[in-house]
């Protein structure tokens, strides 16, 4: 895990973090639960330090949680139900 110099990069990192979390919520309806925020911030910090785009970071986080929430043989409707029940999406969009 990369570390962020809190003094020098703090404002830029906070803006990046807010944008990533905003993209997750607006695009996929994903609100990160408090108990998972630490692992999501690890992703955000690494992508920030490596200078990846906010959308790339959000997409990687979303894909990771989606893979964790559903099994390989699960139908899309079952996957949407699992994501919704886990609180990772607020509405069941068909384009997930």
C-alpha positions as CSV (number, residue, x, y, z in Angstrom):
1,X,0.0,0.0,0.0
2,X,1.3,3.4,-0.9
3,X,1.3,6.2,1.6
4,X,0.2,9.8,1.0
5,X,2.1,12.7,2.4
6,X,-0.7,14.1,4.4
7,X,0.8,17.6,4.7
8,X,1.7,18.2,1.0
9,X,-1.1,16.2,-0.8
10,X,-3.9,16.4,1.8
11,X,-6.2,18.7,-0.1
12,X,-5.6,17.1,-3.5
13,X,-6.1,13.6,-2.0
14,X,-9.3,14.7,-0.2
15,X,-10.7,16.1,-3.5
16,X,-9.7,12.9,-5.4
17,X,-11.3,10.7,-2.6
18,X,-14.5,12.7,-2.7
19,X,-14.7,12.5,-6.5
20,X,-14.2,8.7,-6.5
21,X,-16.8,8.2,-3.8
22,X,-19.2,10.5,-5.7
23,X,-18.7,8.6,-8.9
24,X,-19.4,5.3,-7.1
25,X,-22.7,6.8,-5.8
26,X,-23.8,8.6,-8.9
27,X,-22.9,5.9,-11.4
28,X,-23.7,2.7,-9.6
29,X,-25.7,3.8,-6.6
30,X,-22.9,2.4,-4.4
31,X,-22.6,3.9,-0.9
32,X,-19.6,2.4,0.9
33,X,-20.5,1.1,4.3
34,X,-18.4,2.4,7.2
35,X,-16.9,-1.1,7.9
36,X,-15.6,-1.3,4.3
37,X,-14.4,2.3,4.1
38,X,-10.8,1.4,5.2
39,X,-10.3,-1.1,2.4
40,X,-11.8,1.3,-0.2
41,X,-9.5,4.1,1.0
42,X,-6.6,1.8,0.4
43,X,-7.7,1.5,-3.2
44,X,-8.2,5.2,-3.5
45,X,-4.8,6.0,-1.9
46,X,-3.0,3.6,-4.2
47,X,-4.7,5.0,-7.4
48,X,-4.1,8.6,-6.2
49,X,-0.4,8.0,-5.6
50,X,-0.1,6.2,-9.0
51,X,-1.9,9.1,-10.7
52,X,-4.8,7.2,-12.1
53,X,-8.0,8.9,-13.2
54,X,-10.8,9.1,-10.6
55,X,-13.1,7.2,-12.9
56,X,-10.5,4.4,-13.3
57,X,-10.3,4.1,-9.5
58,X,-14.1,4.1,-9.0
59,X,-14.5,1.5,-11.8
60,X,-11.8,-0.8,-10.1
61,X,-13.5,-0.5,-6.7
62,X,-16.9,-1.2,-8.2
63,X,-15.6,-4.3,-10.1
64,X,-13.9,-5.6,-7.0
65,X,-17.0,-5.3,-4.9
66,X,-19.2,-6.8,-7.6
67,X,-16.9,-9.8,-7.9
68,X,-17.0,-10.3,-4.2
69,X,-20.7,-10.0,-4.0
70,X,-21.6,-12.5,-6.6
71,X,-20.3,-16.0,-7.6
72,X,-19.3,-17.1,-11.0
73,X,-22.5,-19.0,-11.7
74,X,-24.9,-16.4,-10.3
75,X,-27.5,-14.9,-12.7
76,X,-27.5,-11.1,-13.1
77,X,-30.8,-10.7,-11.3
78,X,-29.5,-12.7,-8.3
79,X,-26.3,-10.6,-8.3
80,X,-28.3,-7.4,-8.3
81,X,-30.3,-8.7,-5.4
82,X,-27.2,-9.6,-3.5
83,X,-25.6,-6.2,-4.1
84,X,-28.8,-4.4,-3.1
85,X,-29.1,-6.5,0.1
86,X,-25.5,-5.9,1.0
87,X,-26.1,-2.2,0.7
88,X,-23.6,-1.7,-2.0
89,X,-26.2,-0.3,-4.5
90,X,-29.3,1.7,-3.7
91,X,-31.3,0.8,-6.7
92,X,-31.2,-2.2,-9.1
93,X,-30.0,-0.8,-12.4
94,X,-29.9,-3.2,-15.2
95,X,-26.6,-1.8,-16.7
96,X,-24.4,-3.0,-13.8
